[in-house]
Amino acid sequence: MYLKSLVVAASLLIIPASSAFAQRTTYHQRHSINARQDRQQARIARGVQDGQITPGGAAHAEANQAKLASRENSMRAADGGRLTASDRHKLAREQDRTSRGIYNRNHNAATDPGVLPR
């Protein structure tokens, strides 16, 4: 009985302490344009790894990502290194379009014949 209460007491102390050290991401870190581009790039890589995206489809998706990054850089350059609300909205719409393209490439019938399905 003593051991059981000791384990319960220790777990009650450890769980809150461990959550205090957990990394917290801010809203801006999760929803920034660059973070979204990183997530989309990871989705492309996963699709290639799983064989769901063909090499040509991956090249097309990555070209779209590069265009988006270039457009972001030109928007920032035009506004002194910052993005206006309008610029953010335009980039978000373009990212939505790119995301749909990645989804469609991952869920179409064309697969890379060199990769075995999991």
ABEGO torsion letter per residue (X at the ends): XAAAAAAAAAAAAAAAAAAAABBBBBAAAAABAAAAAAAAAAAAAAAAAAGABBAAAAAAAAAAAAAAAAAAAAAAAAAGGBBBAAAAAAAAAAAAAAAAAAAAAAABABBBAABBBX
